[in-house]
Amino acid sequence: MSHIQFFRSGKNVRLMDTSSICVTQKLEPNTYVVKFNPQNGEYYLELIEDFSIPQKIYGDTVKLTDRILNTFNNRSGSVGILLSGTKGSGKTLQAKHISVIARQKHDIPTIIVNEEHSGSEFNTFIQSLSHPCVIIFDEFEKVYDREHQEELLTLLDGVLSSKNIFIFTCNNVFLIDGHMMNRPSRIYYSRNYVSLDEEVILEYCEEKLADKSHIKSICGIAKLFDEFNFDALQCMVEEMNRYNEDPMQVLEFLNIKFTNGSNIYKLEEVIYKGIKIKQRNDEHIDCNPMFYNRKIYIYRNNKEDADLFPITLDNKNLVTCDGNVDIYTYKTEDYSITFKKKVPAAIDYSKFFSA
């Protein structure tokens, strides 16, 4: 059977092979990417492979997806979502999970925007998608500069008749246009994936780590990173299992390095050759205690006027790392030195409200 058919547009008649043409009233629940044809000035969609997600998902990814889709079904307009954080932190998995569940359970297609499309023609194209879609702006702040970010506000303001789930993923939330922030009518949900929740670390280690006695240390070490992502956790556990080593031993080799965080750690206890040395009350280090070859200064004896004595510690000296109470103990031939994180006083919010 021939698939050649005649198509007339005005006075023009064309012969077309229709074997690969599918005409439907509704966009099929697949995954597409937005393309632009500069020759005719038209936007169109290109079919791409659907997202895949792991069988086992840790943390609250599933719970957040259910919440977002339930909110979308219960609201009259679109729902904007901002997922921020570094690569490997979980934001991309969250976006993919929303896409997969929306497609599989609600027949909602996904549209990826990974080029700087904006303006009235682009908005009209999105509005022409008269049924719900998940529209993902991937690495938003890298693709769109501030000027073109503002041009997308019409999509989020509910002016257009279409109803969609808009997902914006970004690495640096400070590069997002201020008119999007603190405006739930535009961006309803905002989730910052700075570091893994301890719940995720515990769940993963209970399932994957061979020597469970190291779980507490891994949780403690994770707190010392400004950003500790799932990629780092997976590699640490894999390396520990392979060589039967503790966390600090594998960190000597892995491409996972500590950053100098802004937390303040107090010198909790100093023992010199078995004798506890009294330290001044204000003695602390304003840095991450997981430093490399960093000199600290302690009092060598119990006299108030004693001279400060320098001592160099590195990660190999760490013997206790308890993230539950934020206590870290280093030991050398002569010293045992314990740091404890100084926790800022809790804010009493009740004083801001009248009785």
Secondary structure, 3 states (H helix, E strand, C coil): CCCEEEEEECCEEEEEECCCCCCCCCCCCCEEEEEEECCCCEEEEEEECCCCCCCCCCCCHHHHHHHHHHHHHHCCCCEEEEEEECCCCCHHHHHHHHHHHHHHHHCCCEEEECCCCCCHHHHHHHHCCCCCCEEEECCHHHHCCHHHHHCCHHHHCCCCCCCCEEEEEECCHHHCCHHHCCCCCCCCEEEEECCCCHHHHHHHHHHHCCCHHHHHHHHHHHHCCCCCCHHHHHHHHHHHHHHCCCHHHHHCCCCCCCCCCCCCEEEEEEEECCEEECCCCCCEECCCCCCCCEEEEEECCCCCCCCEEEEEECHHHEEEEECCCCEEEEECCCEEEEEEECCCCCCCHHHHCCC
